[in-house]
Amino acid sequence: MNEQNMSQNGWIESPEHNTDGNSLTALDAKITDMFPGVTVRKDLVNKVKGNALVPSYVLEFLLSAYATNTDQASIESGVDRVRAILANNYVHREEANLIQSKIREKGSHRIIDRVQVVLNDKTDLYEATFSNLGISQVIVDPSLVKAYPKLLVTGIWCMCQIGYAYSGDPREVPWQLLQLKPVQMSRDDRENYMQQRSQFTDSEWIDLLMQSIGFNPDLFSDRVKLLHLVRMVPFVERNYNLVELGPKGTGKSHIYSEFSPHGMLISGGEVTVAKLFVNNSNGHLGLVGYWDTVAFDEFAGKAKKAGRDLVAS
């Protein structure tokens, strides 16, 4: 089992049916009490997302830090704080050059970006790549890698203070990582997660899971709840293959793109064996080697065909 995907990204709190901010249901109160610091109101996510192409789990992390109070005024203040953080610090890929210039002119600037770290065995240094900012080979202190090991695996979304100091040597990278703080769960708190499970009945836990993926459990029958939760099985069960047939707009692909940083959604395009498993020409691992769950979206139409080498016998 791979429970860490559920525990790291299962932000929990009241969905759309409780949006007044003045009261909590009995289950909401119990969840907040059992999981302090990792609860969030799901209905606030859309209010702060805007046009930022940042995953929901990152926004939920920020909201859990600034908008967890049940007082409506405090919640609005927290939402405004998160909006300001996104407006001032989130790096849009098309604005990468502008942000790079801002860092140079100011000397340093705080950003939110996805950070991937690799070990350069030629220099014996850890080097970071910032996906949206478009810079790489930024030296990382080994203590950060020890504290946040997922930097080395799939990379994580972080709030970073980036500095700029040009030495005149073209061989040296002028970018400096002055500070790094993850804005998604970077550790596996599985023990606490499993311990708290014993405090909930089966029906309460099912409702908790439904709320964690953004649904109001009061609007679904027991059977439909379980049908929705089946979509999460590939996140926690190894070698589990699932096919879901249904019309557009029913949430089939949403959970694989927004629920967890451990899932990868391939939408609309064809995929090759090299891209999925391993490229024999250069030895690079494919998607399966880096992601716990790989999902295919909109696999429809006569022109779409899966090669025999992609289908396990």
N, C-alpha and C positions, 0 to 999 in steps of 0.2 A: 504494500500500500504506500501511497505517496501523499500522506495527509498534509504535508507542508503547504501545498498549493491552496488548500482550503483555509488553513489557519493564518497564512500570511496575508491573504487578500479578501477574506470573508468579512468585509466591513459590515457591521451589524447595526441596525437601528430601524426606526419607524419609516415605512415608505409613504406613498402619496395619501394614504387614508388618514394620516395624522399630521397635518401640515400647519396646524395653527400655532404650534410651538408652545402652547400653554398647558398641555396635558399629555400624559403618557398612558398607554394601555398597561395592563398588569404585566403582559409579556415584555413590553418595551422597558418597563422599570426593572424587571428581573434581568434582562439582557444588559442594561446599563450598569447594574450592580455587579454582575458576574464578570463582565468584560470592560472594566474601566479603561479609558484611554484609546479604545479601538472601536468605538461606536460612532456612527454618523447618520445624519438624516439624509436618506437617498434623494429626496425631492429637491435638495439644495444643489445637487451636482449640475443639473441643467442650467441653474441660475448663474453659475460662475463659469461654465465652460466656454461660452461664446464661440469664437472661431479658433480657439487654441486646439491644435491637434495633439492633445495630451490625453493619455488613457484615463478612464474614469477612476481607476484605483489610485492614481496619483492625486487627483482632485479630492478623493475621499480621504486620503491621508492628510492633506492640508486642512480639510474641513474638520477632521477629527481633532486636529490640534487647536483650531481657532473658533469653531462653532459647535461645541458640544454642550454648552449650557442650555437648559430648557427655557430660560427667559428669552422672550421674543426680541427684546432690544439687544441682548448680548449676541443672539444668533445673527441678527442683521449686521451688527458691528463686525462679527467674525466673517460673514460672507463678504462684506466690503473689504476686509483685510485680505482675504484670499484673492479677490478680484484685483486688488492693487498689486499683490505679489505676482500674479500671472501677467498683468499689464507691464510691470517694470522688469521682471526677471525671466519670464519664459522666452526662449529663443525660437522664433519662427525661422524655418529653414531659408525662406526667401530674404530674410533680414540678417543673415549671418554676417555679411560684410559690414553692415552698419554696426552690429554689436561688436565685431572685432575692432572697428575704428573707435568705438566708444571706450573699449577696454584700453586701447593704446593711449587715447587722449586723457583719460582719467587716471591711468596707472593701474586701476583694478575695477572690477565690476562684478556684481553677483548675478548668476544666471541659474536657470533650471533647464537641465538637459539630460539626455541619456548618456551615461558614462560606461565605457567598456575598457577594461584594463588587461594588458598582456605583459608577459615577462620577456624582455629583450635579452636573450642569452648571450648576445655578443658584448653587451655593455653591463650585464648583470643589474639592470634597472627595470622597474615597473613603469610602463608607459600607458597613458590614457588617451582614448579617442572620444571626442565629443560629437555625437552624431549630427545634431542640428547646427551647431556652431561651426562644424567643418574643420576643426583643428585636431592634430594628433601628436603623438610622441611627447606628450606633456608628462613630466616626471612626477611619479606618485610615491609618497612615503610608504614604506613597507608596513608600517603600523596600521594604515588605513586598509590595506589589503587583508590584514589579519582580522581587523574589526568587521569588515564587510566583504566576506569571501565571494559573494555573488557578483562582485565587480569583475571577477575573473571568469565567470561562467557565461551568463547571458547579458551581463551589464545591468545597471539599475539606474532609475531616475534619481537625480541628486540636485540639491541646491549647492552651488559651488561659488567660491570667490576666486575669480581668475585674474591674475596679474600679468603685466607686460613689462619686460625689461630686456631691451635689445643691447647685446654686448658688442656688436660689430663683427662677431665671428659667424659667418653664414652656416657653420656646422652646428651651431647651438640653437635650440628652439627657444624663442623669446617668451613663450607662454609659461606661466607659473600657476600651479594649483596651490592657492593659499589656504583654502578651507573647503571641506566637503562634508555634506550632511545628506543622507538618503531621504527622499520624500516618498518612499514606499517601504514596506516592510522588508528588511534585509536579513532578518534572522528567523530561524525556525523555532517558534514557541509551541511546538507540538504537545509537550507535556502538560502545560497549562490548559491548552485547548481541550485535550482529552479528559483532563480532570474535571473541568467545568461541565463537560457533556453530561456527567452523572447527575447534575443538579436539575436537568430538564427532562420532562416526559418525552416520549416519542413524538407526540403530536406537537408539542411546543418546539422541539428541535426542527421538525419539518417546517413549521411556520418561520422559525428563525432563519433557516436556509433560504426560504422563499424571499424573505425580506432582504437577505444579504445579496441576492441577485437582482433586487429592485422591483419585486412584485408584491402586491397586496394579497396576502394569503386568504383574507376574508372573501375575496371574489372568486375563489377557485374551489372546486370539489376536491376530495381527498385523492381521487384518481388522477385528476389533471395536475395536482401538485406534484405527484410522483412522476408524471410524464415530463414535467419541466426539470425535475431534479435528475432525471436520467441523463440529461445533457452534461451534467457535471461528473459523471462516472469516469470518463477518460482522464480527468485531472487527478484521480485518486487511485485508479486501478491500472496496473501495468498491462501493456499489450491488449488493451481493450479497443475493439473496432466497433464503431457505431455509425449507422446510416439513418438519417431522418428525412423523410419525404414530406413535403408540405408546401403550401403557397408562400409567396413573399410576405414579409412584414409580420411574421409570427415569432421572431426572436431566435431563429435557429442559429444564425451566425454571430449574433451580438455577444453572447456569453463567451465565445472563443476569442473575440478581439478585445473585449473590455473588462472581462472579469478577472483575469490573472495575467501577470507578466510572464508566466510559464507556458502560455499558449500562443500558437502562431496560426493566423488565418490566411489562407491563400484564396484570394477572391477573383474569380472570373478567368484566370489564366491557366495554361497548361503547365505541367511540372515534369521534369525529367528525372531519371534515376540519379544522375550526377547531382542535381540540385537537392534531391530528397535524401539520398543516402551518403554517397561519397564520390568525389570526382577523381577518377583513376589517373587523370593526366597530371594533376598537381597534388593529389593526396588530401585536398580540403574536405572536411566533413560537411555533409549536407544538413538540411533543416532538422532531421530526426536526431542528429547528434547534439543539437543545441537546445531543442525545445521538448518539453515533456508531452505536449499535445500539439499535433498538427492537424488542422481542419481544412477541408475544401468546401468552398462556397459556390453556389450557382453552377453545379455540375449538371447542366441540362443542355438539350439540343442534339441533333443528329451529328453535328460536327465534332462534338466532344467524345473522345474515346480514350479509355485508359489502356495503356500498353500492358501486355502480358507480364513484362518484367517488373511492373509496379504493383501487381496484384499477388498477394501471398496465396499459395495453394493450401 
